[in-house]
Protein backbone atom coordinates (compact mmCIF):
# COMPACT_ATOMS: atom_id res chain seq x y z
CA UNK A 1 0.00 0.00 0.00
CA UNK A 2 2.89 2.36 0.71
CA UNK A 3 4.22 1.74 -2.80
CA UNK A 4 0.79 2.29 -4.34
CA UNK A 5 0.37 5.59 -2.50
CA UNK A 6 3.86 6.69 -3.59
CA UNK A 7 2.87 5.93 -7.17
CA UNK A 8 -0.37 7.90 -6.87
CA UNK A 9 1.44 10.83 -5.28
CA UNK A 10 4.13 10.83 -7.97
CA UNK A 11 1.51 10.78 -10.73
CA UNK A 12 -0.28 13.64 -8.97
CA UNK A 13 2.91 15.74 -8.91
CA UNK A 14 3.48 14.95 -12.58
CA UNK A 15 -0.01 16.11 -13.56
CA UNK A 16 0.28 19.24 -11.39
CA UNK A 17 3.79 20.19 -12.56
CA UNK A 18 2.71 22.80 -15.17
CA UNK A 19 0.35 24.48 -12.70
CA UNK A 20 2.83 24.29 -9.83
CA UNK A 21 5.57 26.03 -11.83
CA UNK A 22 6.11 29.44 -10.26
CA UNK A 23 3.55 28.73 -7.52
CA UNK A 24 5.03 25.84 -5.49
CA UNK A 25 8.78 26.26 -5.53
CA UNK A 26 9.34 23.26 -3.29
CA UNK A 27 7.77 20.74 -5.63
CA UNK A 28 10.46 18.45 -7.09
CA UNK A 29 9.45 18.54 -10.77
CA UNK A 30 9.05 22.35 -11.16
CA UNK A 31 12.22 22.77 -9.09
CA UNK A 32 14.15 20.61 -11.56
CA UNK A 33 15.05 17.99 -8.96
CA UNK A 34 13.14 15.27 -10.82
CA UNK A 35 12.50 15.09 -14.57
CA UNK A 36 9.00 14.29 -15.89
CA UNK A 37 10.30 11.08 -17.48
CA UNK A 38 11.90 10.10 -14.18
CA UNK A 39 8.58 10.66 -12.43
CA UNK A 40 6.81 8.43 -14.95
CA UNK A 41 9.35 5.64 -14.37
CA UNK A 42 9.09 6.00 -10.60
CA UNK A 43 5.28 5.89 -10.64
CA UNK A 44 5.26 2.83 -12.88
CA UNK A 45 7.81 1.05 -10.69
CA UNK A 46 5.81 1.80 -7.52
CA UNK A 47 2.57 0.59 -9.07
CA UNK A 48 4.14 -2.58 -10.44
CA UNK A 49 5.91 -3.47 -7.21
CA UNK A 50 2.88 -2.64 -5.06
CA UNK A 51 0.51 -4.84 -7.06
CA UNK A 52 3.09 -7.64 -7.22
CA UNK A 53 3.56 -7.66 -3.44
CA UNK A 54 -0.20 -7.61 -2.89
CA UNK A 55 -0.61 -10.51 -5.33
CA UNK A 56 1.94 -12.45 -3.29
CA UNK A 57 -0.42 -12.25 -0.31
CA UNK A 58 -3.71 -13.26 -1.94
CA UNK A 59 -5.93 -12.70 -4.95
CA UNK A 60 -8.22 -10.51 -2.86
CA UNK A 61 -5.41 -8.14 -1.83
CA UNK A 62 -4.23 -8.02 -5.46
CA UNK A 63 -7.71 -6.97 -6.58
CA UNK A 64 -7.93 -4.37 -3.82
CA UNK A 65 -4.50 -3.04 -4.83
CA UNK A 66 -5.63 -2.57 -8.43
CA UNK A 67 -8.82 -0.86 -7.24
CA UNK A 68 -6.82 1.53 -5.05
CA UNK A 69 -4.48 2.31 -7.94
CA UNK A 70 -7.43 2.95 -10.28
CA UNK A 71 -9.12 5.26 -7.78
CA UNK A 72 -5.91 7.23 -7.26
CA UNK A 73 -5.30 7.62 -10.99
CA UNK A 74 -8.92 8.62 -11.53
CA UNK A 75 -8.32 11.48 -9.12
CA UNK A 76 -4.95 12.43 -10.64
CA UNK A 77 -5.98 12.29 -14.28
CA UNK A 78 -9.68 13.17 -14.32
CA UNK A 79 -11.39 14.28 -11.12
CA UNK A 80 -8.69 16.51 -9.61
CA UNK A 81 -9.57 20.11 -10.35
CA UNK A 82 -13.30 19.42 -10.49
CA UNK A 83 -16.12 19.73 -7.98
CA UNK A 84 -16.04 15.91 -7.72
CA UNK A 85 -12.45 15.77 -6.48
CA UNK A 86 -13.68 14.64 -3.04
CA UNK A 87 -15.18 11.39 -4.38
CA UNK A 88 -11.96 9.33 -4.76
CA UNK A 89 -11.04 10.20 -1.17
CA UNK A 90 -14.46 9.16 0.10
CA UNK A 91 -14.33 5.86 -1.80
CA UNK A 92 -10.61 5.14 -1.53
CA UNK A 93 -9.87 5.79 2.15
CA UNK A 94 -12.28 3.07 3.43
CA UNK A 95 -10.41 0.53 1.29
CA UNK A 96 -7.15 1.14 3.23
CA UNK A 97 -8.20 -0.56 6.51
CA UNK A 98 -10.00 -3.27 4.52
CA UNK A 99 -6.79 -3.94 2.57
CA UNK A 100 -4.72 -4.17 5.73
CA UNK A 101 -7.17 -6.36 7.61
CA UNK A 102 -7.78 -8.77 4.74
CA UNK A 103 -4.05 -8.94 4.09
CA UNK A 104 -3.36 -9.84 7.73
CA UNK A 105 -6.27 -12.16 8.48
CA UNK A 106 -7.90 -13.13 5.18
CA UNK A 107 -11.33 -12.05 6.48
CA UNK A 108 -13.14 -8.99 7.80
CA UNK A 109 -14.26 -8.44 11.39
CA UNK A 110 -17.87 -7.29 12.02
CA UNK A 111 -16.55 -3.90 13.23
CA UNK A 112 -16.11 -2.98 9.58
CA UNK A 113 -19.89 -2.58 9.35
CA UNK A 114 -19.32 0.65 11.27
CA UNK A 115 -15.78 1.42 10.17
CA UNK A 116 -16.38 1.50 6.39
CA UNK A 117 -19.29 3.99 6.25
CA UNK A 118 -17.56 6.14 8.88
CA UNK A 119 -14.41 6.09 6.76
CA UNK A 120 -16.44 7.25 3.75
CA UNK A 121 -17.51 10.32 5.72
CA UNK A 122 -13.96 10.90 6.96
CA UNK A 123 -12.60 10.56 3.43
CA UNK A 124 -14.98 13.20 2.12
CA UNK A 125 -13.97 15.54 4.96
CA UNK A 126 -10.27 15.03 4.27
CA UNK A 127 -10.85 15.72 0.58
CA UNK A 128 -12.47 19.05 1.41
CA UNK A 129 -9.55 19.92 3.69
CA UNK A 130 -7.12 19.04 0.91
CA UNK A 131 -9.04 21.21 -1.55
CA UNK A 132 -8.94 24.14 0.88
CA UNK A 133 -5.14 24.04 0.80
CA UNK A 134 -5.13 24.96 -2.89
CA UNK A 135 -8.17 27.25 -2.84
CA UNK A 136 -6.40 30.46 -3.90
CA UNK A 137 -4.13 28.71 -6.41
CA UNK A 138 -7.09 26.91 -7.98
CA UNK A 139 -9.05 30.13 -8.29
CA UNK A 140 -6.07 31.90 -9.87
CA UNK A 141 -5.59 29.05 -12.34
CA UNK A 142 -9.30 28.84 -13.16
CA UNK A 143 -9.53 25.31 -11.75
CA UNK A 144 -12.63 24.09 -9.98
CA UNK A 145 -12.84 22.09 -6.75
CA UNK A 146 -15.32 21.52 -3.96
CA UNK A 147 -13.61 24.33 -2.02
CA UNK A 148 -13.83 26.74 -4.96
CA UNK A 149 -17.49 25.85 -5.46
CA UNK A 150 -18.44 26.33 -1.80
CA UNK A 151 -15.99 29.04 -0.73
CA UNK A 152 -13.63 29.03 2.25
CA UNK A 153 -16.12 29.38 5.11
CA UNK A 154 -18.79 27.07 3.67
CA UNK A 155 -16.31 24.36 2.69
CA UNK A 156 -14.73 24.51 6.13
CA UNK A 157 -18.19 24.29 7.69
CA UNK A 158 -19.04 21.17 5.71
CA UNK A 159 -15.73 19.57 6.74
CA UNK A 160 -16.45 20.39 10.39
CA UNK A 161 -19.91 18.82 10.11
CA UNK A 162 -18.48 15.66 8.53
CA UNK A 163 -15.70 15.34 11.11
CA UNK A 164 -18.29 15.97 13.81
CA UNK A 165 -20.33 13.06 12.47
CA UNK A 166 -17.23 10.83 12.55
CA UNK A 167 -16.51 11.97 16.11
CA UNK A 168 -20.05 11.13 17.24
CA UNK A 169 -20.06 7.72 15.56
CA UNK A 170 -16.64 6.84 16.98
CA UNK A 171 -17.30 7.37 20.68
CA UNK A 172 -20.95 6.28 20.63
CA UNK A 173 -20.26 3.01 18.78
CA UNK A 174 -17.38 2.22 21.15
CA UNK A 175 -19.71 2.84 24.09
CA UNK A 176 -22.37 0.57 22.62
CA UNK A 177 -19.69 -2.07 21.98
CA UNK A 178 -19.04 -2.21 25.70
CA UNK A 179 -15.94 -0.04 26.08
CA UNK A 180 -15.40 1.64 29.44
CA UNK A 181 -15.85 5.35 29.99
CA UNK A 182 -12.11 6.00 30.15
CA UNK A 183 -11.52 4.51 26.70
CA UNK A 184 -14.63 6.16 25.30
CA UNK A 185 -13.38 9.49 26.64
CA UNK A 186 -9.99 8.91 25.05
CA UNK A 187 -11.64 8.24 21.70
CA UNK A 188 -13.67 11.43 22.09
CA UNK A 189 -10.53 13.47 22.85
CA UNK A 190 -8.55 12.08 19.91
CA UNK A 191 -11.57 12.58 17.64
CA UNK A 192 -11.49 16.28 18.43
CA UNK A 193 -8.10 16.69 16.72
CA UNK A 194 -9.37 16.70 13.09
CA UNK A 195 -12.53 18.51 14.15
CA UNK A 196 -10.62 21.44 15.69
CA UNK A 197 -8.17 21.54 12.77
CA UNK A 198 -11.03 21.75 10.26
CA UNK A 199 -12.70 24.55 12.21
CA UNK A 200 -9.41 26.48 12.38
CA UNK A 201 -8.93 26.11 8.62
CA UNK A 202 -11.95 28.32 8.00
CA UNK A 203 -9.96 31.41 9.08
CA UNK A 204 -6.39 30.30 8.30
CA UNK A 205 -3.97 31.27 5.54
CA UNK A 206 -3.21 28.88 2.70
CA UNK A 207 0.12 27.79 4.22
CA UNK A 208 -1.47 27.16 7.60
CA UNK A 209 -4.37 25.29 5.98
CA UNK A 210 -1.83 22.87 4.51
CA UNK A 211 -0.47 22.12 7.98
CA UNK A 212 -4.00 21.83 9.37
CA UNK A 213 -4.93 19.35 6.66
CA UNK A 214 -1.94 17.25 7.69
CA UNK A 215 -3.19 17.41 11.28
CA UNK A 216 -6.62 16.28 10.07
CA UNK A 217 -5.13 13.28 8.27
CA UNK A 218 -2.95 12.26 11.21
CA UNK A 219 -5.82 12.78 13.65
CA UNK A 220 -8.18 10.58 11.63
CA UNK A 221 -5.52 7.86 11.38
CA UNK A 222 -4.99 7.94 15.15
CA UNK A 223 -8.73 7.89 15.78
CA UNK A 224 -9.25 4.93 13.45
CA UNK A 225 -6.50 2.88 15.07
CA UNK A 226 -7.65 3.68 18.60
CA UNK A 227 -11.32 3.05 17.80
CA UNK A 228 -10.56 -0.27 16.15
CA UNK A 229 -8.38 -1.45 19.04
CA UNK A 230 -10.87 -0.38 21.72
CA UNK A 231 -13.88 -1.85 19.90
CA UNK A 232 -12.17 -5.19 19.33
CA UNK A 233 -10.93 -5.41 22.92
CA UNK A 234 -14.43 -4.60 24.17
CA UNK A 235 -15.45 -7.89 22.56
CA UNK A 236 -18.92 -6.79 21.43
CA UNK A 237 -18.56 -4.96 18.10
CA UNK A 238 -21.67 -3.24 16.84
CA UNK A 239 -23.09 -4.78 13.65
Secondary structure, DSSP 8 states (H G I E B T S, - for coil): -HHHHHHHHHHHHHHHHHHHTTT-TTSTTTTTSS-HHHHHHHHHHHHHHHHHHHHHH-HHHHHHHHHHHHHHHHIIIIITTSTTTTHHHHHHHHHHHHHHHHHHHSS--TTHHHHHHHHHHHHHHHHHHHHHHTHHHHHHHT---HHHHH-HHHHHHHHHHHHHHHHHHHHHHHHHTT--HHHHHHHHHHHHHHHHHHHHHTTS-HHHHHHHHHHHHHHHHHHHHHHHHHHHHHT----
